[in-house]
Amino acid sequence: MKIGIIGAGAIGGTIAKKLAIARHEVKIYSQGEQQRLEERARDLGVSASTKDQIIADVEVLIVSVPTIAIPELSDLMAKVSDNVIVIDTSNYYPFRDGEIGDLKNGKVESVWVSETLGRPVIKAFNNLLAHSLEHGGKSEGANDRIAMAVSGDDQQAKEVVSALINNAGFDAVDAGTLADSWRHQPGTPAYCTELSVADLRQALVNGDKENAPHLRDQAIGKFIEFSTPPIHEEVVAMNRSLFPENPKRP
């Protein structure tokens, strides 16, 4: 498939690399110097693009930028063809993104993203850490394959996205409509806890929408207490520890 990715950071860049390895035609764009973007693209094995060209001749457009940057893309997204599948990978963190009134008042993050961009989106690639995305993938059918949640209102689009997730080395779990995507936002049992298909499905059911923001902020508070940056295994263990029902809770 022809895939454009806006954002070449830890998540966007890793997705780009994984999908390029799976023989998709991938191009990336991010703000900053074009030379640095071209160097990043070479490292990932993909093509560098400009802001205007990233939306041209693509079947899938992945938006992988901080939530605070989403409104900056609204004019660009107005030019995207209606038949392009748009994937939102963002996660809202007030300490980084500032307070966004609608999200603070309980609006589902990707519903807000969809409204802000003025078009439907599929929520995916958001409930795993960048390290998990880069190093945790396994071939289809492998034991202990990690699962990833997918939410959206277009079933056909979700099937396309699920196939891309499989290409990246993970099992896809349909988490429901876009309004249900809160179930794999920060502060929920499904978020960054590296679960199997069966365990992820249960985690999606166990989510508590009202308590999720509190747990999200609690997790950040715990990470701040580390004297040195936590390693990947510590981050996953800490996330699991927030939920007594997590089958892999330490």
C-alpha positions as CSV (number, residue, x, y, z in Angstrom):
1,M,0.0,0.0,0.0
2,K,1.0,3.6,-0.4
3,I,1.3,5.1,3.1
4,G,2.1,8.6,4.3
5,I,3.1,9.3,7.9
6,I,3.0,12.7,9.5
7,G,5.5,12.7,12.3
8,A,8.8,10.8,12.3
9,G,9.4,10.5,16.1
10,A,9.6,7.3,18.2
11,I,6.1,6.1,17.2
12,G,5.8,7.4,13.6
13,G,9.3,6.5,12.7
14,T,9.0,3.0,14.1
15,I,5.7,2.4,12.2
16,A,7.4,3.7,9.0
17,K,10.3,1.3,9.4
18,K,8.1,-1.7,10.2
19,L,5.7,-1.1,7.2
20,A,8.6,-0.5,4.8
21,I,10.1,-3.8,5.8
22,A,6.7,-5.3,5.1
23,R,7.1,-3.9,1.5
24,H,4.7,-1.1,1.7
25,E,5.6,2.2,-0.1
26,V,6.1,4.6,2.8
27,K,6.9,8.3,3.0
28,I,7.3,10.5,6.0
29,Y,7.0,14.2,6.8
30,S,7.8,16.2,9.9
31,Q,8.4,19.8,10.7
32,G,12.0,21.0,10.7
33,E,14.9,21.0,8.4
34,Q,14.4,19.0,5.2
35,Q,18.0,17.7,5.4
36,R,17.4,16.2,8.8
37,L,14.1,14.6,7.6
38,E,15.9,13.1,4.6
39,E,18.6,11.6,6.9
40,R,15.9,10.2,9.2
41,A,14.1,8.7,6.2
42,R,17.2,7.0,4.9
43,D,17.8,5.5,8.4
44,L,14.2,4.1,8.3
45,G,14.4,2.9,4.8
46,V,11.6,5.2,3.6
47,S,11.2,8.3,1.5
48,A,11.2,11.9,2.8
49,S,8.2,14.1,1.8
50,T,7.1,17.7,2.0
51,K,4.0,18.8,3.8
52,D,2.0,19.2,0.6
53,Q,3.2,16.0,-0.9
54,I,2.7,13.8,2.1
55,I,-1.1,13.6,1.4
56,A,-0.7,13.0,-2.4
57,D,-1.2,9.6,-3.9
58,V,-1.6,7.7,-0.6
59,E,-4.1,5.1,0.5
60,V,-3.4,5.4,4.2
61,L,-2.3,8.5,6.1
62,I,-1.0,8.0,9.6
63,V,-1.0,11.0,11.9
64,S,1.6,10.5,14.7
65,V,2.1,13.9,16.4
66,P,1.5,15.1,19.9
67,T,-2.2,15.9,20.6
68,I,-1.4,19.6,20.9
69,A,-0.2,19.7,17.3
70,I,-3.4,18.2,15.8
71,P,-5.1,21.5,15.2
72,E,-2.2,22.6,13.0
73,L,-3.1,19.9,10.5
74,S,-6.7,20.8,9.9
75,D,-6.0,22.9,6.8
76,L,-3.9,20.2,5.3
77,M,-6.4,17.5,6.1
78,A,-9.1,19.4,4.3
79,K,-7.2,18.5,1.1
80,V,-7.0,14.8,1.7
81,S,-9.1,12.6,-0.5
82,D,-12.2,11.1,1.2
83,N,-11.1,7.6,0.3
84,V,-7.9,7.9,2.2
85,I,-7.9,6.0,5.6
86,V,-6.6,8.3,8.3
87,I,-5.0,6.7,11.4
88,D,-4.7,8.6,14.7
89,T,-1.9,7.3,17.0
90,S,-2.0,10.2,19.5
91,N,-2.3,10.0,23.3
92,Y,-3.3,13.0,25.4
93,Y,-0.9,14.0,28.2
94,P,-1.8,17.3,29.8
95,F,1.7,17.8,31.2
96,R,3.0,17.8,27.6
97,D,0.0,19.0,25.6
98,G,-1.4,21.5,28.1
99,E,-5.1,21.5,29.1
100,I,-7.5,20.9,26.2
101,G,-10.9,21.8,27.5
102,D,-13.0,19.2,25.7
103,L,-10.6,16.4,26.7
104,K,-10.4,17.6,30.3
105,N,-14.2,17.5,30.3
106,G,-14.3,13.9,29.2
107,K,-14.5,13.9,25.4
108,V,-12.9,10.8,23.9
109,E,-9.5,11.8,22.5
110,S,-9.9,10.4,19.0
111,V,-13.4,11.8,18.7
112,W,-11.9,15.2,19.4
113,V,-9.1,14.5,16.9
114,S,-11.7,13.5,14.2
115,E,-13.7,16.6,14.9
116,T,-10.6,18.8,14.8
117,L,-9.3,17.3,11.6
118,G,-12.8,17.4,10.1
119,R,-12.8,13.8,8.9
120,P,-13.2,10.2,10.2
121,V,-10.2,8.5,11.7
122,I,-9.2,5.1,12.9
123,K,-7.5,4.9,16.3
124,A,-4.6,2.5,16.3
125,F,-0.9,2.1,17.1
126,N,-1.4,4.0,20.3
127,N,-1.5,1.4,23.0
128,L,2.0,0.1,22.8
129,L,5.3,1.8,23.7
130,A,7.7,2.7,21.0
131,H,10.1,0.0,22.3
132,S,7.3,-2.6,22.1
133,L,6.5,-1.5,18.5
134,E,10.2,-1.8,17.5
135,H,11.2,-4.9,19.3
136,G,8.1,-6.8,20.3
137,G,6.7,-7.8,16.9
138,K,6.5,-11.5,16.0
139,S,5.4,-13.5,13.0
140,E,1.7,-14.3,12.6
141,G,0.7,-17.3,14.8
142,A,3.7,-17.0,17.1
143,N,3.3,-17.8,20.8
144,D,2.9,-14.8,23.1
145,R,2.3,-12.4,20.2
146,I,1.4,-9.0,21.5
147,A,-2.0,-7.5,20.6
148,M,-2.9,-4.0,19.5
149,A,-6.3,-2.3,19.8
150,V,-8.2,-0.8,16.8
151,S,-11.2,1.5,17.1
152,G,-13.3,3.3,14.5
153,D,-16.7,3.6,12.8
154,D,-15.7,2.2,9.4
155,Q,-15.4,-1.6,9.5
156,Q,-13.7,-1.9,6.2
157,A,-11.1,0.7,7.1
158,K,-10.5,-1.1,10.4
159,E,-9.8,-4.3,8.5
160,V,-7.2,-2.5,6.4
161,V,-5.6,-1.1,9.5
162,S,-5.7,-4.5,11.2
163,A,-3.8,-6.0,8.2
164,L,-1.1,-3.3,8.6
165,I,-0.9,-4.1,12.3
166,N,-0.4,-7.8,11.4
167,N,2.4,-6.7,8.9
168,A,4.1,-4.9,11.8
169,G,4.2,-8.0,13.9
170,F,1.1,-7.8,16.2
171,D,-2.4,-9.2,16.5
172,A,-5.2,-6.7,16.0
173,V,-8.2,-6.6,18.3
174,D,-11.3,-4.7,17.3
175,A,-12.1,-2.4,20.2
176,G,-15.3,-1.0,18.8
177,T,-16.4,2.4,17.5
178,L,-14.3,5.6,17.7
179,A,-16.4,6.5,20.8
180,D,-15.1,3.3,22.4
181,S,-11.5,4.2,21.8
182,W,-11.1,5.6,25.3
183,R,-10.7,1.9,26.3
184,H,-7.2,2.0,25.0
185,Q,-6.2,5.5,26.0
186,P,-3.7,6.3,28.8
187,G,-4.9,5.2,32.2
188,T,-6.7,2.1,31.1
189,P,-5.7,-1.6,31.5
190,A,-5.2,-1.9,27.7
191,Y,-2.6,0.8,27.5
192,C,1.0,-0.1,27.2
193,T,0.7,-3.4,29.1
194,E,1.7,-5.8,26.4
195,L,-1.2,-8.3,26.4
196,S,-2.2,-11.2,24.3
197,V,-5.5,-11.1,22.2
198,A,-7.6,-12.7,25.0
199,D,-6.1,-10.6,27.7
200,L,-6.4,-7.4,25.7
201,R,-10.0,-8.1,25.0
202,Q,-10.6,-8.5,28.8
203,A,-8.6,-5.4,29.5
204,L,-10.8,-3.4,27.1
205,V,-13.9,-4.5,29.0
206,N,-12.2,-3.7,32.4
207,G,-11.5,0.0,31.5
208,D,-13.0,2.7,33.7
209,K,-13.5,5.9,31.7
210,E,-14.0,8.1,34.8
211,N,-10.9,6.9,36.6
212,A,-8.6,6.8,33.5
213,P,-7.3,10.4,33.7
214,H,-6.4,9.9,37.4
215,L,-4.5,6.7,36.7
216,R,-2.8,8.4,33.7
217,D,-1.5,11.2,35.9
218,Q,-0.7,8.8,38.7
219,A,1.5,6.8,36.3
220,I,3.4,10.0,35.2
221,G,3.9,10.9,38.8
222,K,5.5,7.5,39.5
223,F,7.8,7.8,36.5
224,I,8.9,11.2,37.7
225,E,10.0,9.6,41.0
226,F,12.6,7.4,39.2
227,S,16.1,8.7,39.9
228,T,17.2,7.6,36.4
229,P,15.0,7.1,33.3
230,P,13.1,3.8,33.7
231,I,14.0,0.9,31.3
232,H,11.3,-0.5,29.1
233,E,10.5,-3.5,31.4
234,E,10.0,-1.1,34.4
235,V,7.6,1.0,32.4
236,V,5.5,-2.0,31.4
237,A,5.5,-3.4,34.9
238,M,4.5,-0.1,36.4
239,N,1.6,0.2,33.9
240,R,0.4,-3.3,34.8
241,S,0.7,-2.6,38.5
242,L,-2.0,0.0,38.3
243,F,-4.7,-2.7,37.6
244,P,-5.2,-5.5,40.1
245,E,-7.0,-7.6,37.5
246,N,-4.1,-7.5,35.0
247,P,-3.1,-11.1,34.4
248,K,0.6,-10.1,34.2
249,R,0.5,-7.7,37.1
250,P,3.8,-7.9,39.1
